[in-house]
Amino acid sequence: MNWRALLFPFSILYGMVIAIRNFLYDGGILRSASFDKPVILVGNLSMGGTGKTPHVEYLIRLLQGRYRLATLSRGYGRSSKGFQLAGADATTALLGDEPFMYHCKYPDIQVAVCADRAEGIQRLFASADGCDVVVMDDGFQHRSVTPSLQILLNPHGSRFTHDHVLPMGNLREPRSGYWRADIIIVTGCPDGLHNDQKQAIIEELKPLPTQTVFFSRIVYGDPVAFDASSKGIQPANKVAAFAGIAHPENFFNHAATLGTSSQHYVFADHHRFTAEELSRIIKAHPSNTTFLTTEKDFVRLQSDGFLSLFYNQPAFYIPIQVQIDRQEEFDSMVLKHIVEYSHF
């Protein structure tokens, strides 16, 4: 018997509390803020590891240059409080790792963090620089805000149709919450997913007539060296991969293809590395070892000043992007929504 089944009574209680809360929001008894400019939410029903970050980045690349764009996140793992807008002195301690990565990669957009999503959005729209569109990273359950477009991510390998609410399962709210989404993206799909397989998943999800389902997969980019003067990865080298992300299995599997043999080190999601941990990993391997990590982990190492530990070591991070099927249709839906909602 699965031990999590013993938690079923607690899941019933938790689900009832969330269902009552949703009922109060749906009935207008609890207030939810809406805005006269587009707010696009990228969220999920389950706990972590659904690919929110690369999907947010996809929207950033789509929208930057077209509109004055801002992103808003909670800023998980940051040591700061309240509303924070990224500036020249930004760090992962101030923003959290994902927002800091957005700030580093996309310097022409505004990046903010605030636990109170309504306050954060209001301050971004009212700021001196202003913005036309806010992309909200996570917050599907934050009913205090009604986004103008809600994109729900649903992992291919752990779809909400096969899951239960906490603590028995991994859902933050009952499955019925999916009805609030305008777009559902099945993420992390394997290569070569056939149309009949996609159709079976769509039938399983039972989308509403107003909802459109897309499928996406992760695409790994070329490794990027910590040190720009470093040579590329030597295929004859062994690989030591380390990561502090949710569900790192696919990353480790990809890392293993880049060397003759591999060893991996697993840390908790959003883990803040110490010099001792990193030094121990480096010293445990001979000179013909390539060190690999994720881009999220790299920005934490960079912000915390630990890149120097890898001086003269072949160390790289592997960037990722998402590839969305029917990409033109997806892009068109997002752009059309912005035009119609904001009357540009």
C-alpha positions, 0 to 999 in steps of 0.5 A: 500500500502506498503510504501517501494513501494514509494521508487521504483524510487530510487531503479531503480536509485540505481540498474542502478548505480550498474549494470553499475559498474558490467558491467565495472568490467565484461568487464575488464574496472575496474580492479579486483585483483586475486591471485595464492592461493585460496580465498574463499568468503562467501557473500550475495546479501542482507543486513545482517542476512544471517548467514555468521558468522556460515558458515565462522566458518564451513569452518574454522573447515573444513580447519584448520589443513589441511592448513595455514588458514587466515580469512579476514573481513571488521571489522564492528563496529571497531574503528581502521583503515586500516589493522589489524592482530589479536594478543595477545592484540586484542579486539572487538574495534580493530577487530569488534565482528565477527573477534574477535570471530574467533580469540578467538575460533580459535587461530591457524589461522590468523585473519585480518581485512581490508576495502580494501580487495585486500590489506588485502589478499595481506598482508596475503599471503605476511606475515612472517607467510604466509598462504595457503588459505584466507576465506573472510567474506562478500564482494560479492559486492567488485568487486575489488577482484576476489575470486577463489571460491564464496559461496553465502548465500540466506536466506530461509525466504527472498530469493533474488527471492522475493526481490528488490534492496535498498532502496525499498528492501534489496538487495545490487545489482540486483538479476542477481549478483547471477551468479558470485557464484560457490555455493549457500547455502539456509540458515536458513532452517526449520527442516524437509524441504522435497526434493520436497520443496528443488527442488521447491526452486532450480527451483525458483533460476534458478542456472546456470549449473556451480552452485551447490545449498545446504541447511543449517540450524542452530543448537543450542548448549548447553548453555555455562556459563559466569562463569565456576563454574556456574551450568547449566540452571535450567528449573524452572527459568525464562529467560531474553534473550538479543541480538544485532544481525540481525534477533534475532527472532529464538534466542529468540524462542529457549531461550524461551524453556529453562525456564518457561517464558521468556522476551527478549531485542532487540538491534541493530545489533553489538550493544555495550552494556553499563554498565547501559543497562546491570545493568538495565536488571539484576535489572529488574528480580528476583534472579530465572532468567537465563540470555541468550545471543548470542555468538557474544554478549558474546564476546563483553561483554567479550572484554568490561569487562562487564562479572563481572556485571553478577557475581553470576548470572546464565548467559549463551551464546548459541553457534550455528553451521550450518548443511549443507545437502549433507555435504560430497559433499560440503566438497569435492567441497571445498577441491577439489577446493583448491587442484586444484587451488593451486596445492598442 
